[in-house]
């Protein structure tokens, strides 16, 4: 992978799209996320890093409604997301992938992507399944093929998702997330299970997806060179607390980040 710096952040003057204020989640006496505030601008690629157990995935869960916050708020554009169910947040335009892949294993790759589109169809999931709106089902089918082609899996559209390699399942999950037509895409460890060549291609792919679909992207990732090469800005969590936010170069020089995560 190239170690060149990411291009100048074209989103630095764009309006704020995601605004998290004092997000906190307690599990009994454990504070998994503590008073975390940050903003992500439209079109930005925003990285989230930190040690295992730092609260990164919990923060994504708070932002997508899977876990309710103990306190704090999240705004997406002009909407308040706090208290909404996951499907409502998805319909508002926030989609995600998962650290632990959650595909429908017995279904084909094509079926996985088609099912994800039901939130955006007029007829709904079951009408499409039972062929009650054939014109819309054709559109859903075409869109699914286009997304599989985008992630390089169209030649395996009929294969069961459970038979895919870990890296291919990651790509299929990204296609499924894009099927909901999001404005913000949250990727939880997208490079996990990928080999060196796949990781090298991932940086260009995420930028391509951001530009093609006019997305704002948040990325949780442990592969630090990928994050620093890809992201416009990076936030660092440690024990549930936000210890740094800034451009990749300044974050890498931050003494607190070096001590907590990067090392010398």
Secondary structure by P-SEA (a helix, b strand, c coil): cccccccccccccccccbbbcbbbbbccccccccccccccccccbbbbbbccccaaaaaaaaaacccccccccccccccccccccaaaaaaabbbbccccccccccccaaaaaaaaacccccccaaaaaacccaaaaaaaaaaaaaaaaaaccccccccccccccaaaaaaaaaaaaacccccbbbbccccccccaaaaaaaaaaaaaaaaaabbbbbbbccaaaaaaacccbbbbbccccccccccaaaaaacaaaaaccccc
